[in-house]
């Protein structure tokens, strides 16, 4: 990752008291406070309160200032609004500085590392930044959202510890990215008819070549595909979340950083979209959830290597045979290697050179 700069918010940007601008303009016009009060039609006491920021500049005052100081009313209204907003933000920051323990619950280090949030030296501002990330107005509201059930379908590794907050944070980033992707309304039939085109993309090794087309094809079916890394204690390779009845998020992490894992995770999530719409699923749970996981795994495996060709897998013992087989069924050799390793036909170390490896850009 590139160097992360601390975000600087100068005091003058937030605390320009409208009264300072009034006094400056009065000086330009050689206007005394006494005469200014007379011209404004206000008492000297009220003028003092306006200048000190104790009294607000409302629409009537702004119109009077326009006539007396020859500066448009909207200037004074905007100045007043910005000032009051700055005071409110500073008041909120002071209150939030008493709640900095909350930040320790978040995967903040990774959120900053991945540029999901800016870094602030002021803890109150850091909390404000994180609340904005989660799309909530307060820490209390954040806790309420955390208490809701996961409305997502996960594909994860059971070998790693999971942290609900890290998982929700990863999902939230996926949602934020999905908002930027324009999609047609979800169309199951179109998605089924697009599977062959999606499978063909596995032959492209460079993500710069296949991701734009993958995103476009899926968007035409109502799916927003998002790639984003996971924070610590979020051992997820993929997730599916319905954002509305017409739009679904398909989130991928490139966790294992090879094309066999990537495409297996992708079609695993496609299976959930096609077969298990809006059903809650967490990998590692028992009962029906495990059944759904196995069904999605089988779907993904059959899309990548169709059943008609699976009987040939045990005979693939050399690099040449794997490459020839891959060409025959039009799939990347790395995906075939991954399947052979998964089925214990090959050991995990054999022919990994045929896999395409990925990494996140710094």
Secondary structure, DSSP 4 states (H G I P E B T S, - for coil): -PPPPBP---HHHH---HHHHHHHHHHHTT--HHHHHHHHT--HHHHHHHHHTSS---HHHHHHHHHHH-S-HHHHHHHHHHHHHHHHHHHHHHHHGGGGGGGGGS-HHHHHHTTSS-B-SSHHHHHHHHHHHHT-SSHHHHHHHHTSPP-SEEEE-TTS---HHHHHHHHHHHHHHHTTS--PPP-HHHHHHHHHHHHHGGG---HHHHHHHHHHHHHTTTEEEEE-PPPTT--EEEEEEEEETTEEEEEE--TT-BHHHHHHHHHHHHHHHHHSTT--B-TT--THHHHHHHHHHHHHHHHHS-HHHHTTGGG--SHHHHHHHHHHHT--HHHHHHHHHHTTSS-TTTTGGGSPB-----
